[in-house]
Amino acid sequence: MERLRRMLRNEGHRRRADTERISPPATTAAGDGGPAPGATGDVQVISGAGVQSFPLAGLQISHARTLLAPILQLDPRAVVLVNGERVRASHRLTASDTVEFVHHAGEKGA
C-alpha cells in the first residue's frame, strides 16, 4: 500500500508540474485519467475478501485499475462496481466511493 501511495504522490507532483507549465491550474482539465484538480481522499477498494483504502479520489476508474492491478492481482476481465453500480472506465472516483472488483470464476453444482 505504501508503494501505491508513493506512486500516486509522485504522479500528482509530475502532473502538477506539467499543468503549471502548460496552463493555469484553474483552467486545466485532467482528461488523461489522472487526478482532477483539487481532488484528495481515500477510496475504499474491495477485491475478493480484501478491503483496503487507497488515495484514489479524483482518478478515473481506468487509471485506478492500472495502479491497483499489480498490487491486488486484478483480473483484467473483472467487472468494476462503484457504490454497487456498474460504471464506465471514464468514471471519476470521489472520496466517499466504494470500488469493488468482481471476478466471476464460474458456477458450482449441477
C-alpha positions in Angstrom: 0.0 0.0 0.0 2.9 2.4 0.8 4.2 1.7 -2.7 0.9 2.8 -4.2 0.8 5.9 -2.1 4.3 6.9 -3.3 3.4 6.2 -6.9 0.3 8.4 -6.6 2.2 11.1 -4.8 4.9 11.2 -7.5 2.2 11.1 -10.2 0.5 14.0 -8.7 3.7 16.1 -8.4 4.6 15.3 -12.1 1.1 16.2 -13.3 1.0 19.4 -11.2 4.4 20.5 -12.6 3.3 19.7 -16.2 0.0 21.5 -16.0 1.6 24.6 -14.4 3.9 24.9 -17.4 1.1 24.4 -19.9 -1.7 26.5 -18.5 -3.0 27.9 -15.2 -4.4 25.3 -12.8 -7.9 26.9 -12.8 -8.4 26.0 -16.4 -6.7 22.6 -16.5 -8.9 19.6 -17.3 -7.5 16.2 -16.4 -8.6 14.3 -19.4 -5.9 11.6 -19.2 -7.4 9.7 -16.2 -5.2 11.4 -13.7 -6.4 13.2 -10.6 -8.8 16.0 -11.0 -7.6 19.4 -9.8 -8.1 19.7 -6.0 -9.1 16.1 -5.5 -7.9 14.4 -2.4 -9.1 11.5 -0.2 -9.2 7.8 0.3 -11.5 5.4 -1.6 -12.5 2.0 -0.2 -11.4 -0.8 -2.5 -12.8 -4.3 -2.3 -11.2 -7.2 -4.2 -12.1 -10.7 -3.3 -12.1 -11.0 0.5 -9.8 -8.0 1.0 -10.9 -4.4 1.8 -8.4 -1.6 1.8 -8.4 2.2 1.4 -6.3 3.9 -1.2 -5.8 7.6 -2.1 -7.6 7.3 -5.4 -10.2 10.2 -5.2 -10.2 12.2 -8.4 -8.8 9.4 -10.6 -10.7 7.7 -13.4 -11.5 4.1 -13.0 -9.2 3.1 -15.9 -6.3 4.8 -14.2 -7.1 3.4 -10.7 -7.3 -0.1 -12.2 -3.9 0.3 -13.8 -2.4 1.4 -10.5 -4.1 -1.3 -8.4 -3.7 -4.3 -10.8 -0.2 -5.3 -9.7 -0.9 -4.8 -6.0 -4.3 -6.6 -5.9 -3.6 -9.1 -8.7 -6.7 -8.0 -10.5 -8.1 -10.0 -13.4 -8.4 -7.6 -16.5 -11.9 -9.1 -17.1 -13.1 -8.2 -13.6 -16.2 -6.1 -13.5 -15.9 -2.8 -11.7 -18.7 -1.6 -9.4 -18.7 1.8 -7.7 -21.1 2.1 -4.8 -22.8 -1.1 -6.1 -23.3 0.2 -9.6 -21.5 -0.8 -12.8 -19.6 2.3 -14.3 -17.7 3.2 -17.3 -13.9 3.3 -17.4 -14.0 7.2 -17.6 -16.0 7.5 -14.3 -14.1 9.7 -11.7 -13.8 8.5 -8.1 -14.7 10.6 -5.1 -13.5 10.2 -1.5 -16.9 8.7 -0.5 -16.8 5.9 -3.1 -16.5 2.2 -2.6 -14.9 0.4 -5.6 -15.4 -3.3 -6.0 -13.6 -5.6 -8.5 -15.8 -8.6 -9.1 -14.4 -11.7 -10.8 -17.0 -14.3 -11.7 -15.0 -17.6 -11.7 -17.8 -20.0 -12.6 -20.7 -21.8 -11.1 -20.7 -24.6 -8.6 -23.0 -27.6 -8.8 -25.4 -29.0 -11.4 
